Amino acid sequence: MKRKTTTVEPSVAAQDNWVNTIRELSMDNSAFEVSCTPGYYNNEGGGGGQGIRSFLGEPYSPGFYAFDDLLKEWRDKGDLDGLVLGK
């Protein structure tokens, strides 16, 4: 509002950088997921070629608190790096 902006969108470069960050930090925890109690996310423990289901897509592997810290640092900089502001 202070910038009199009516639209806010991530830049293509910022989106690409975020995807790269997610993929660089990804962890393969499929062995853990397969060994868990049978349920929706591991196809009831049956495998069956269906693989592991996930509603999260590709999560930020360092976790919630690291993500919260990342956002705080970005906000504290105040330059809105990675966003395209429109009027």
JOQUI-V81905 format. One line per field, one symbol per residue. psi: psi as a letter, one per 20 degrees, with the letter a starting at -180 (. if undefined). burial: I if it has 24 or more other ideal C-beta (glycine too) atoms within 12 Angstrom, else O. A space follows every 10 residues. Layout:
psi=???
burial=???
//
This chain:
psi=hhjlphqpqq qggggghggg gghhiqqokh gghhirppag iklkjiekih apqpiicoro hirghhgggg ggggghhjik piqopr.
burial=OOOOOOOOOO OOOOOOOOOO OOOOOOOOOO OOOOOOOOOO OIOOOOOOOO OIOOOOOOOI OOOOOOOOOO OOOOOOOOOO OOOOOOO
//
